[in-house]
Amino acid sequence: MTPQPLDRALVEEATKKSGLVWVRGAGAPVARPVWHAWADGALCLVGDGSEQPLPGLADGGSAEVTVRSKDKGGRLVTWTAAVAELPARSPEWDAAVAELKGKRLNAPDGEAMTDRWAGECRVLLLRPTGATEPLPTGSLAQAPVPSPATTRNPVPAALPKLLARRRGRK
């Protein structure tokens, strides 16, 4: 299937603007939210080691990427990608890491994070294959996990008076 220009533009613009995407690698049971950067026509990810987990994403494999709207948070587009792992310190790795470095918030090691990434993490490129999935027509909500937790009971009638009296003493 040849990618349509509008599909390609939607994938690129939506992914660039979204700070968070959901990625499901081949064989992974569920999609995981990951932070990313967009560079050179591909989604760049850094993970494993002490960074975000990237289960099911393997070099040469495929992945499904779901992008949300930055303002409303709803699903905009789901696209398929070819996964490529970049060798550490290669020119492609350096270019991807330069983009990712600016997106990483609250890094524990500051400027030394690129050395940590080279030693213990994987940097992946997810290139769009051109295929986009249609938006779902039904609800994708899942039933909550069974739990002994309950919702809170109604507020006792005397509580507002007690709280107002306590505020009055200050």
N, C-alpha and C positions, 0 to 999 in steps of 0.2 A: 504494500500500500504506500503510495507516494504521499508524503506529508503535505497538507494544504498550507499555504502561506499564512492564513489567519490562525490556524492551529499552532503553527510554529511561533508566531508572534504572541499568542495568548500564553503559551507555555513559558516563553522567555520573560515576558513582562510580569506575569503573575509570580513566577518564581523569584525574580529579582526583588520584587517589592515585599514579598512575604519573609518575615524573619524566622519562620518556623514552617517546616513541611513534615508530612508523614511519609515514611519510607518503609516498604515491605519488600525484603529480599526474597528471592526464590526459595521456597521451602519454609519461610518464617510464618508462624501462625497468625500474627497480627502486625499491623503497621506500628512503627515507633516514631514519636516526634523527635526531630533532630534540627539543630541549628546548622546553617550552611552559608555558603557564598556562591554567587553566580559569576563565572569567569570563562571567557573564551567559548561561549556556547554550551557550557556544561555546568551541572550542579557539583560543587566541591564540598566534600565532607571530610572531617578528621574525627577519628574515633578509635575505640578500644584502648587498651592501656588505662590511663587515668582520665581519659576523656569519655564522651558519650558512647554507649554500646552500639555496635553495628551488626546485629545478628543476621545471618542469611545473606550478607553482601559479600560476594566472592569475585575475584578477578575473572573476567570473562563471563560472568553470570548476568542475570537480568534483575530488574527491580521495578516496582510500581511506586510512583511518587504522586502524592495527593497534596495539592496546594490550596491553601485557604485564602480568603479575602482578608486583606489587612484591616479594613475598616469594619466589616460586619462579622468576620470570623467564619463564615460559611464556606463550603467547598466550592472552588472555582473550576478546577480542572484536575483530572487524574491522567497521568501520562506514563508510558513505559520507557525504561532507560536501559542502556547497556553499561555495565559496571566495569571500570578499569582501575586497578590499583597502581599508583605511581611509585616508582622506586625512590627511596629517600635521597635527597640532595641532587636529584636530576633537575635539569632546567624546567621541566614541566612541574615537578614537585615544588620548586622554588616559586614559580608563578602562582600556583594554587595556594601555597602557604601565605604568600604576600596578601592575597585576597582574604583568606580565612583569619589571618592575624587581626585584621581590623574589625572583624565581626565577633571575636571571642571576648566575652564580657567576664570580668572578675577572674582573670587568670591568676593562679596562685604563685606563679613564678615570673610574671611580667615578661620582659624581653627574652628570657631564657626559654620560653615555651617552645620555640621552634626547635631547639636542641632536644627537648623532651619529646616532641612529636617525632623527630627523626629517630630517636632511640626506642620508643615504646609504642607508638601509635601508627595507624594506617591512614594514608590520605587517599581518598577515592574520588574519581570523576564519574558522574552519572550523566551520560550523553543521551539526549532524547532520541528515540528511534523513529519518531514521527507518529506513532500510534497514540491516540487519546481515547479514553473511555467515555462513554456517554454518562451524563449525570444520572444518578439513581432516581427512580420514580417513587419508590416506597421509603419507609422509614428504615434507617440503619441502626436504630437504637437497640442496645442489647439489654436484657433483663439484668437488674443489679444482682451482685453476688449475695447469696443468703448470709444473713448476719444477725446476731442477737441484739444489735443496736436498735433503738426505737427513736421515734421523733419525740420531741419534748412535749410535756403536758402543758395545758393552758396555765397562764400566769395566775397565781392566787389573787383573789379580789383585793386583799389588803396590801399587796406588795407596792403598788404605786404610791399609796399614802405613806408607807414606811420609807420609801426612797426619797419622797419629797421632804419628809421630816428630817432625814439625815442631811440632805443638802442645805436645809435651813440652819443647821447648827454651825456650819463652817464659817 
